Amino acid sequence: MPVRRLYMDNAATSFPKPATVLDAMVHFATGCGASAGRGGYAEAVECGRLLSEVRQRLCSLFNGADPRNFIFTLNCTDGLNLAIKGLVDPAGKGHAICSCIDHNSILRPLGTMEDRGWLAVTRVRVDPRDGLVDPAEIDMLEDLLVAAFNDARGKSEALMQSEMQKLTAGLNLPAGLKLPF
Ligand SMILES: Cc1ncc(COP(=O)(O)O)c(C=O)c1O
């Protein structure tokens, strides 16, 4: 009796791929094979249409705001580097939290930016025996979350007030009036 293989490394890549994925890849390799946006011939246009359709589908799957916000990267390392570097403002004194057993695609860019003084990094300790977060770290994580929440709330209130002022400017409203929105 053949041994049944159970693949459990889906963080690295998914397996097995559904037949529809194989069909689409074969169709692209044998029937299209062009590069999107690199020409006006039929196959290049078809490739662009396919990309646009995938963006639409991803947007609907993830309930996104705009299909154009979905980008394709070389792999997870490339995507994570892009996201992390895009979020960090070297002058902004940001704070990143990761675990000490995160993948190198996270640890290395964070470590480099920390060395350059661009942000502070907290590496949550993990118990090597079971891979679980060390309970001693929970209080520290809670404090960081509360601080992040308060910061976000303060910023959203300031933004709301400045937008409201734009809307009500020139209306000559009595001082202290609270609008119902
Ligand atoms: C948890 C985790 N994150 C990121 C990566 C990086 O993915 P990629 O090899 O697609 O760059 C891997 C790869 O194994 C991973 O297991």
Ligand as a Chemical Component Dictionary entry (heavy atoms), coordinates in Angstrom:
data_LIG
# 
_chem_comp.id                   LIG 
_chem_comp.type                 NON-POLYMER 
_chem_comp.pdbx_formal_charge   0 
_chem_comp.three_letter_code    LIG 
# 
loop_
_chem_comp_atom.comp_id 
_chem_comp_atom.atom_id 
_chem_comp_atom.alt_atom_id 
_chem_comp_atom.type_symbol 
_chem_comp_atom.charge 
_chem_comp_atom.model_Cartn_x 
_chem_comp_atom.model_Cartn_y 
_chem_comp_atom.model_Cartn_z 
_chem_comp_atom.pdbx_ordinal 
LIG C1 C1 C 0 7.157  31.719 7.942  1  
LIG C2 C2 C 0 7.870  32.094 6.680  2  
LIG N1 N1 N 0 7.928  33.390 6.346  3  
LIG C3 C3 C 0 8.556  33.776 5.198  4  
LIG C4 C4 C 0 9.131  32.853 4.355  5  
LIG C5 C5 C 0 9.826  33.349 3.101  6  
LIG O1 O1 O 0 9.156  32.922 1.976  7  
LIG P1 P1 P 0 9.842  32.893 0.535  8  
LIG O2 O2 O 0 10.729 31.688 0.501  9  
LIG O3 O3 O 0 8.676  32.819 -0.409 10 
LIG O4 O4 O 0 10.621 34.155 0.325  11 
LIG C6 C6 C 0 9.093  31.494 4.673  12 
LIG C7 C7 C 0 9.728  30.494 3.788  13 
LIG O5 O5 O 0 9.876  29.349 4.119  14 
LIG C8 C8 C 0 8.435  31.101 5.864  15 
LIG O6 O6 O 0 8.368  29.805 6.196  16 
# 
loop_
_chem_comp_bond.comp_id 
_chem_comp_bond.atom_id_1 
_chem_comp_bond.atom_id_2 
_chem_comp_bond.value_order 
_chem_comp_bond.pdbx_ordinal 
LIG C1 C2 SING 1  
LIG C2 N1 SING 2  
LIG C2 C8 DOUB 3  
LIG N1 C3 DOUB 4  
LIG C3 C4 SING 5  
LIG C4 C5 SING 6  
LIG C4 C6 DOUB 7  
LIG C5 O1 SING 8  
LIG O1 P1 SING 9  
LIG P1 O2 DOUB 10 
LIG P1 O3 SING 11 
LIG P1 O4 SING 12 
LIG C6 C7 SING 13 
LIG C6 C8 SING 14 
LIG C7 O5 DOUB 15 
LIG C8 O6 SING 16 
# 
